[in-house]
Amino acid sequence: MSRQYETVIGLEVHVELATKTKIFCSCSTAFGGAPNSHTCPVCTGMPGSLPVLNKQVVEYAAAVGLATNCTITQNCKFDRKNYFYPDNPQNYQISQLYYPICRDGWVEIDTPAGPKKIGIHEIHMEEDAGKLIHDEWEDVSLVDFNRSGVPLIEIVSEPDMRSADEVIAYLDKLRLIIQYLGASDCKLQEGSMRADVNLSVREVGSENLGTRTEMKNLNSFKAIAHAIDGERERQIELIEMGRPVIQETRRWDDNKEASFAMRSKEAAQDYR
């Protein structure tokens, strides 16, 4: 390989907030209940049900924004992001697509070259989806809606990270801040902190961004580091062979140490 490549990484970090009840209803957010026991007409998307915003969600989101040097939006709103997935009972997700609660922040991490600021594009509030359980013996998929409607903040970084080490340092700093505030326990093994990795490669010295892919199913720092190294090598190999990198969402399988295509990346119009 004669050319030298640089990795460009941005993260979308989903954090489940430590409220006692869900974002738009009074159902419990406790982890580990019997399937579909923490549900009601609102969080299962029954016709005619109306969401009522949990005040504590806004307070936690604003606190995280202030602690990460964000500007707090004085007028923000929720939007319906339309898509179908079996664990999404309404066929839309209530999120903040246009006016998020926090914008333009940063956190500082330590690197071998010294301190480095990682930009935060925005932080927005939204509701979590349910959880699919795939039964390979019976060849069926079951759905548990206990997690549906659990409040989330999504912290969207700028593409400022260049290595797996910087990504882990950034996640460590976010986890430290959020746990200190009491806004979340940030337990990756329980899914209360989850990271999607947006990664592209480009030749060293180039100002243009390459075609990025998004990797999901990352529930540990070890899996995140392996996924970054694996996807970097996959994209470089495609470029060296003269083949295009396709913008798509990929699922990381830590057992096989490989990623697999899930779907081509949605454009904004797909969400209506």
C-alpha positions in Angstrom: 0.0 0.0 0.0 1.8 3.1 -1.3 -0.7 5.7 -0.2 -1.2 6.8 3.4 -4.7 7.0 4.7 -6.4 8.9 7.6 -9.5 7.8 9.4 -12.3 10.3 10.1 -14.7 9.3 12.8 -17.9 10.9 14.2 -20.1 9.3 16.9 -23.8 9.2 17.6 -24.1 8.3 21.3 -27.5 7.3 22.6 -27.9 7.7 26.4 -31.0 6.4 28.3 -31.8 9.0 31.0 -32.3 8.0 34.6 -35.9 9.1 35.0 -38.3 6.8 36.9 -40.9 7.0 34.1 -40.8 7.2 30.3 -40.6 10.3 28.2 -44.3 10.6 27.2 -46.1 8.4 29.7 -46.0 7.2 33.3 -44.8 3.7 32.7 -41.7 2.5 34.6 -38.3 2.6 33.0 -36.9 -0.1 35.3 -34.5 -2.5 33.6 -35.2 -6.2 33.5 -39.0 -6.4 34.0 -41.1 -9.2 32.5 -41.6 -8.7 28.7 -44.3 -6.1 27.9 -45.1 -5.4 31.6 -44.0 -1.8 31.6 -46.4 -0.7 28.8 -49.5 1.4 28.2 -51.5 2.7 25.2 -49.1 5.7 24.8 -45.8 3.8 24.6 -47.3 1.0 22.4 -48.7 3.5 19.9 -52.4 2.9 20.3 -54.7 5.0 18.2 -55.9 8.2 20.0 -53.2 8.1 22.7 -51.5 11.4 23.4 -47.9 12.0 24.6 -47.2 14.2 27.6 -43.6 15.3 28.0 -41.7 14.3 31.2 -40.2 17.5 32.6 -37.2 15.7 34.1 -36.1 14.6 30.6 -35.7 18.3 29.6 -33.8 19.1 32.8 -31.3 16.2 32.3 -30.8 17.1 28.6 -30.1 20.7 29.4 -27.7 19.7 32.2 -25.7 17.5 29.9 -25.7 20.3 27.3 -24.3 22.8 29.8 -21.7 20.4 31.0 -20.5 19.8 27.4 -20.2 23.6 26.6 -23.3 23.6 24.4 -25.6 26.5 23.6 -29.1 25.7 25.0 -31.8 26.3 22.4 -34.4 28.7 23.8 -37.2 27.4 21.4 -37.0 23.7 20.5 -39.6 21.3 19.3 -40.2 17.6 18.6 -40.8 16.0 15.2 -42.2 12.7 14.1 -39.5 10.7 12.2 -41.5 8.2 10.1 -40.2 4.7 9.5 -41.4 1.1 9.9 -39.5 -1.4 12.1 -41.1 -4.2 14.1 -40.0 -2.8 17.5 -41.4 0.7 16.7 -45.1 0.3 17.3 -46.2 3.8 16.1 -44.4 3.6 12.8 -42.7 6.9 13.8 -40.3 8.0 16.4 -40.8 11.3 18.3 -37.4 13.0 18.1 -35.9 16.5 17.5 -34.9 16.7 13.8 -34.8 20.4 13.2 -34.6 22.2 16.6 -32.6 20.2 19.1 -32.3 21.3 22.7 -28.4 21.7 22.6 -26.0 22.8 19.8 -22.4 23.6 19.2 -20.6 22.2 22.2 -17.3 20.4 22.9 -15.4 18.2 25.3 -11.7 18.0 25.8 -9.8 14.6 25.7 -6.2 13.7 26.4 -4.2 12.3 23.5 -0.5 11.4 23.2 -0.1 14.8 21.3 -1.8 16.7 24.1 -5.3 17.9 24.8 -7.8 17.9 21.9 -11.3 19.3 21.7 -14.0 17.1 20.1 -16.9 19.2 18.8 -20.5 18.3 19.6 -22.8 19.2 16.7 -26.0 18.8 18.7 -27.8 16.9 21.6 -31.4 16.1 21.0 -34.1 14.3 23.0 -36.1 11.4 21.7 -37.8 8.1 22.7 -36.2 4.7 22.5 -37.7 1.8 20.5 -38.6 -1.6 21.8 -36.3 -4.6 21.7 -36.5 -7.6 19.3 -35.5 -11.0 20.6 -34.6 -13.5 17.8 -35.3 -17.1 18.6 -33.2 -19.2 16.2 -34.6 -22.5 17.4 -38.2 -21.6 16.7 -37.2 -19.3 13.7 -39.3 -16.4 15.1 -38.7 -13.0 16.4 -40.4 -11.7 19.6 -40.8 -8.1 20.6 -40.6 -6.6 24.1 -42.0 -3.0 24.3 -40.7 -2.3 27.8 -38.0 -0.1 26.4 -40.3 1.6 24.0 -40.7 5.2 25.1 -37.7 5.2 27.5 -36.2 8.7 27.3 -32.9 9.2 25.3 -30.6 11.9 24.5 -28.5 11.5 21.3 -25.2 13.2 21.4 -23.9 13.8 17.8 -20.2 14.7 17.6 -18.4 16.4 14.8 -16.1 14.2 12.7 -13.1 15.2 14.8 -11.7 11.8 15.9 -8.9 10.0 14.1 -8.4 6.8 15.9 -10.1 4.2 18.1 -8.1 5.5 21.1 -9.6 9.0 20.6 -13.0 7.5 20.3 -12.6 5.6 23.6 -11.2 8.7 25.3 -14.2 10.7 24.1 -16.7 8.1 25.3 -14.9 7.9 28.7 -15.2 11.6 29.1 -18.9 11.7 28.2 -19.6 8.8 30.5 -17.8 10.6 33.4 -19.7 13.8 32.9 -23.2 12.1 32.5 -22.7 9.8 35.5 -21.5 12.8 37.7 -24.7 14.7 36.8 -26.8 11.6 37.7 -28.4 11.8 34.3 -27.8 8.2 33.4 -25.9 5.1 34.8 -24.3 4.7 31.3 -24.2 0.9 31.5 -23.2 -0.3 28.1 -24.0 -3.9 29.0 -27.7 -2.9 29.7 -27.9 -0.7 26.6 -28.2 2.6 28.6 -25.3 4.0 26.6 -24.9 3.0 23.0 -22.6 4.3 20.3 -23.0 4.3 16.5 -19.8 4.9 14.6 -19.7 7.0 11.4 -16.4 6.3 9.7 -14.7 7.2 6.5 -11.1 7.2 5.2 -9.2 9.7 3.0 -5.6 10.2 1.9 -3.4 12.0 4.4 -3.5 15.7 3.5 -6.8 15.7 1.8 -9.5 18.1 2.9 -12.4 16.2 1.3 -14.3 13.7 3.4 -14.6 10.1 2.1 -17.8 8.1 1.9 -18.9 7.2 5.4 -20.5 4.1 6.8 -22.4 3.8 10.0 -21.8 0.8 12.3 -24.3 -0.3 14.9 -24.6 -3.1 17.5 -21.6 -1.8 19.5 -22.2 -2.5 23.2 -18.6 -2.4 24.7 -15.5 -0.3 24.3 -13.7 -3.4 23.0 -16.3 -3.9 20.3 -16.1 -0.3 19.3 -12.3 -0.4 19.0 -12.4 -3.7 16.9 -15.2 -2.3 14.7 -13.2 0.9 13.9 -10.0 -1.1 13.0 -12.0 -3.6 10.9 -14.0 -1.0 9.0 -10.9 1.1 8.3 -9.2 -1.9 6.8 -12.3 -2.8 4.8 -12.6 0.7 3.3 -8.9 1.0 2.5 -9.0 -2.4 0.7 -12.0 -1.3 -1.4 -10.3 2.0 -2.4 -7.0 0.2 -3.2 -9.0 -2.2 -5.5 -10.6 0.8 -7.3 -14.1 -0.1 -5.9 -16.4 2.5 -4.4 -17.3 2.6 -0.7 -21.1 2.5 -0.4 -22.8 4.8 2.1 -24.7 2.3 4.3 -25.5 1.1 7.8 -23.5 -2.0 8.8 -23.9 -4.3 11.8 -20.8 -5.3 13.7 -20.5 -9.0 14.8 -17.9 -9.1 17.6 -17.8 -12.9 17.5 -16.9 -13.0 13.9 -14.9 -9.7 14.1 -16.5 -8.5 10.9 -19.3 -6.1 9.8 -22.2 -6.9 7.6 -24.4 -4.6 5.5 -27.9 -3.9 7.0 -29.4 -1.3 4.7 -28.4 1.6 2.5 -28.3 4.9 4.6 -31.6 6.7 4.7 -31.8 10.2 3.3 -33.9 12.8 5.2 -36.8 12.5 2.8 -37.2 8.8 3.8 -38.3 10.0 7.2 -41.0 12.4 5.7 
